[in-house]
Amino acid sequence: MRILLAEDEHALATWLVQALQQSQFQVDWVNDGRLVRQSLKATRYDALILDLGLPGRDGHDVLSELRDADLRLPVLILTAPRTSCAPL
């Protein structure tokens, strides 16, 4: 199974890529919303893991474009609000 990971948080993306690869998934990673559509045109993916807070092109816009194009691709939304936490 080939997965496209669209995540701009480097540490999280690195961890996810390693974890998915250890589970025998093929993973390609992009860190900008503008690269998602380009990657989907170039390669056939079985699923997309999508951060909604991507730079370049918002994940909501990416998802809307995919649905408007009637792409039958499972999408897992992986996102968190951008907040800063005080140390405990």
Summary of the structure (lengths in Angstrom):
residues: 88
radius of gyration: 13.3
end to end distance: 40.2
largest distance: 46.1
contacts: 234
relative contact order: 0.21
helix: 36%
strand: 19%
